[in-house]
């Protein structure tokens, strides 16, 4: 029996179906934007571990940094015996995160943990309990993360009841008939019908929705949202778990806006494949929880911290923000050239190299999830790994490493062209 098929059978027997898996092949090795399976088949990776590998698989600087840390120590638990790397990375994030005034940073292990702790910090700082999120948003699979996430299937199915005092407003997407004015009107209605604004601790929003379909927050809406928060003493949390670290052509997507959040969550490409997340916020807010209220056994792993320091160096020295802009423009140009021959293409969008294409049934506003799935399946057959997303699962998102070489990128565009036409 081929290696992939044998491992696939073992996986089905040993692991639960609730952990959904895209591929029926198993990785053996990877380098930059390419990976090879157990049978030697080559794939161009336009998933990047779901936006984790902006600096590519096994970047030499990351590998060297982690090897050096392995030779020193692997774990002490920062809360028991601290280490310089944690402080150094906090200092660097405090310098570059677009939040006004003195800032502080705490580290955790996953994006969901960062979100949970941002909520804890907001509640401790304000003495309030309510949290408002948006439809289509994704904030994790923990109980609070699930409650905040604005998509039922598959994230909330059979897991209720959800934590209390979480409310949702529609995310403004003109393509889906929801304007910024509609969203603001709904927020005001929430304050009249569901929760006193003086009881709302925070509003959490992704500047570009990830799982939700790569929709950017309209700039005027963000401005009004900030005004609304200031009016009622509500904190604004920017969830940059998927958007951070050069993906959008800026180190953080919030740099595309004139608005400054109070707290920001980060993870994914922060440590280039090692489990690390962070919450950075105004110093007065970050100091609200009592000692011991924040942390975790593995929070701020020394190996992940070493990798993250290398990631920040790579983003700067290899000018990945500019590269994201160039790659994203080339991808959008390719998708636009396909529009005349692929009538299912309803929208092409994205900041930097956080690009998506949305499919509707030709000549209608009806989402075409089947076509998105067919394109994904055909691309994988041809050696290009793609991910779908969106509330209607009719969007393909592109998350290739920003370090992808030009020849591999051109090859990927050719495969995409063939898959969509097929």
N, C-alpha and C positions, 0 to 999 in steps of 0.2 A: 504493500500500500504506500502511495506517495506520502512524504513527510507531512505536508499540509493537511491532507485528508485524515491521517492518523491522529494528528494533534487536534484537529477540529472535533473528531469523535471523542477524544479524551476531555476536551474543554466542555462539551455538552454534558458529559457524565459528571464532571467534577465541579462545575461552577453554575450559579443560578441564572435563569433566563432574564431576570431583572437587570442584569448587567448587559445591556444591549451591545453587540459587537458588529461593526460594519463589514470587516473583511473575513473571508474564510481561508486566508493565507496568514502565515506567521513570519514576523520579521526575524532575520538573522543578524544583519548588520546595516549600518546607515552612515552616510557621510553627506554633510551639508544639506542639499535638497533632494537627495536620492536615497532609497533604501532597497535592500534585496531580501527576498523571502527565503525560506528553508530549502527551496528547490532551485535557487539561483536566479529567479525571475526579478527583473528590475522595475521599480516604480518611482516616478517623480512624485514627490510628496507635497501636494497642495492643501494638506490638512495641518501639517506641522504640530501634531499632537493637540489639536484644537487651539491654535494660536499661541502655543507654548514656545515654539522654536523660531522666533524672529531672527535669532543669530545662527540658525541652522543646527543640524545634528553634529554633535561632537566638535564644536568650534575649537581650534587648537588652544586659544587663550583660556577657554573655560576648562578644557581638559587639564591643562598645566596648573591652573589655580586649584582645582579640586584635588589633583595628585599631591600638590604641596601641602594642602590642608590635611589630607589623609596621613601624611607623614608626621604631622604635628599632633592632632587629636581629632576624634570624630564626634564626640558628644560629651557634654558635661551637664546639660540643661542650663540654659542661660540664667534661670532664676536661682540656681544653686551656686555655680561658679561662672561668672560672666567672662566674655572675651572681647578683644578689641574690634574684631571684624563686625560684630553686631552694632557697636557704637559708630564705627566708621561708615557703615552703609546707611544707618539712620541719619548721620550728618549729611551724607550726599543727597539722600532723598529730601531732607528738609531744605536743602539748597535749591532743588530743581522742581519740586512739586508746586504747581500754580495755585497756592493758597496764600492769602495776605497775612502778614505779621509773623511773629515767632511761631515755629512749628515743632512738633515732636512726632516720632514714629515708633510704632510697635510692630513686631514681626510675628507671623503665625505660619501655618503650613499650607492651607488651601484657600482658594478664593471664597468659598462658602464661610470658612472661619473668619476671614477678614470682614465679610459682610455682617456676620453675627456679632463680631466685636465692635464694629462701627455702630450697630444698633445699641449695644450695651453702653458704649461711650456717650451716644446721643441721649439716651434715657438718663444716665447718671448726671450728665451736664445740665439737662433741662428740668429734671424732675417730672417729666411727662412720659406718656407711654405710647401714644399713637404714632404709627409709621405709615406713610403713603408711598406706594410704588405705582408702576404703570403697566398697562396691558402689553403683552409681548416681551416684557423684560425678563431676564434670567439672572437670578442671584444665588443659585446653588441648590443642592439637594438635601441639606439639613432641614430640620423642621421650620426654623425661621426663614431660611433661604427659600424653601418651598412655598411658604406663605407669601413671601414677597414676589416670587416668580409669577408672571402674568400669562401662564399657559398651563392648562390642565393636563392634557395628554402629551407625553407620558408622565410628567413630573409629579402630578398630584393624585393620580388615579389610586384609589383605595387606601390612601394614607391619612385621611382626615380623622378628627377635626384639626384644622389649622390653628396655630397660635392666634390669640385674640388681638384686637386693636391694630389690625393690618387692613388697609383700604387700598383700592385701586382706582386710578383714573385712566381714561383712554389715552394712549400715546398718539401724538399728532402725526398722522401719515396721510398726506393729501391723496395719494394713490388709492387709499382705502376709504376715502370720503370722510376723514377725520381731520379737521383743521386745527390750528393752534387755538383759535377762538373756542372751538368745541371743547378742547381739553381744559382750557381755563374755566369755561362755564361749568364743566363737570366738577372741577376742584371746588369752586364756590358752592356748588350744590352739595358736595360732600360736607362742607362746613355747616350747611343749613340742615341737612337731613341725617347725617351719620356721626359726626364728631366735631366738637367745639375746637376751632383752630388753636385755642389756648391749651389744648390737651395733646397737640401733635408735637412730638419730639423732632421728627425729621421727615424730609421727602428724599427718597433715593431714586436716582435715575442714571442710566447709562448714556453718556453723550452720543454714542452710536450703539444701537441695540445689537447684541451679538446673536444669540439663538433666535431673537425676534425677527431678524431679517436684514441687518445692516442698515437700518434707517437712522439717519442723523437727526438729532434734535434741531428743529428750526431755530435760528439765532434769535429772532424776536420772542419766541416762546421761552427760551432760556432766560432772557432778560426779564420777562414778566414773572417767571417762576422765582427768580432771585428776589424781585420786589415783593412778591407774595410772602416769601419766607421772612424777609426783613420786617414786613408789616406785622406779622404775627409771632415773631421770635422763634421761628422754625429753622432748624439746621438743614443745610443742603448737602447731601452726600452724593458725590460723583463716583459711580462704580466703573472703574477703569480696568477691571480684571482682564477683559479681552482687548481693550483698545490701547493699552499702555505700551510704552517702550518701542516707539518709532513706527508702529503699525500704520498709523494714519498720516504719516509724514511729519508729525510732531512727536516729541518724546511722550507727551500726553495729549489725548484728544481735546481736553479742556482748553488747550492753548489755541484752538481754533475759535474760541469764544472770548468775549469781553467779561464773562461772568466768572467769579471765583467761588468755588465750593468752600464749605467749612471742614469737611472730612473727605478723604479719598481712599478708596480701596484698590489694591493692586495685587496681582498674582501672575499666573501663566508665564509670560516671557520675561518676567523679572529675573528669574534664575536659570533661564535657558534649558529647562528640562528637570531641574531639581525642585523638590516641593518647598515653595516659599511664597508667602503672601505678606502683605503689609497694610497697615492703616496709618496714614499720615493726616494730621489735622492741626488746627490751631492749638497752641500749647495749653491754653486754659481749659479747653475741652478735653484734651488727651489726659490731663491730670485729674479729671473729675472722678474716675473710679478709684476706690481705695487700693492700697498695696495688696497684691494677691488676686485682685479682681480681673486682671488680664494675664495672659500667658498661656502656657501649655508645655507639656513634656518635651515635645520636638519643635516647639515654636522657635523659629530663627536658627535652624540647624546650621552648625559651622560649615558643613560642606556646601549647603545651598547659599549661605552668605558669601562664601568665597566665589562661587559661580556668579552670583549677582554683581559683585564688584567687577568681575571680568566683563559681564554683559554691558554695564554702563561704559566701560572703557571701549568696547567694540563699537557700540552705537556712536560714540564720539569720533574715534579714530577712523572708522570705515564710513563715516557720514551716512548712516543708514536712514536718517530722516529724508535726505535728498534722494537716496536710492528708492525709498518707498514711493515718493512722488513720481519718479521716472517709470518704475515698473507698473504702478497703478495706471498711469496715463496710457502706457502701451497696451495693457490688458483691456482697458475701456475702449480703446481704438479698435482692437480686434473684435470685441463683442459688438460694437457699433457696425462694423463691416459685415457681421453675420445677420444683422436685423432684417435686411431685405429677403434673405433666403430661409430665415427661421422665424415665421410669423408668430410663434409662441412668445417671443421676447417682448415683455411688457415694460420693463424698466431696467436701466443699467445705472448703477450708482456706487458711490464710495468716496471716502477721504483717503488720500494716500494709496497704500496697497491693501486697504480694507475694502475690497470691491465685491459687489454681488450683482447677479442677474436674476430677475424675477420673471416667471413664466405664467401667462394666462392662456386659456383656450383662445385660438385665433379669432379676432374680431369681437371679443367679449371682455368683460371684467371678471370672469370666473377663473379663480386660481387653478393652475394645471400642475398639481403635484405629481401626477403620473409622468408627465414629460420630464420634469426635474429628475425624477428617479431613473428614468430611462437614460438620460444624458450621463448621470453619475455612474450607472452600471456599465454603459458603453465605454466611458473614459477609463474606468478601472480595468476593463478587459484589455484596453490598449496601453495600460501602464501609467495612468495618471489618477492619483487619489484625490477625489473631490468630496466635499461635505455639503449636505443640504441644510436648510434652516427655514425659519419663518413660521408664523402662527398657522399658516395653511400648508407648510412643508413644500412650497412651490418656488423656493429660492435656492440657488447654488451660490455659496460663498467661497471666496478664494483667499487662502491663508498661507501661501507659500513662504518659506524663509526669505527674509529681505536680503540675505547673502547669496541667493541663488545666482549661479553664473549665467551669463548671457546666452550661451549655447543651449543649456538645459532649459532656460526660460522659453527660448524660441521653439524648442522641441515640444514643450508643454502646450504652447499656443497652437501648434499644428495638430496635436492630439485632440485638443478641445474643439478645434474647427471640425475635424473629422467626426468626433463623437456627436456634436450637435447636428451636423448634416445627416448623419446616419439615423 
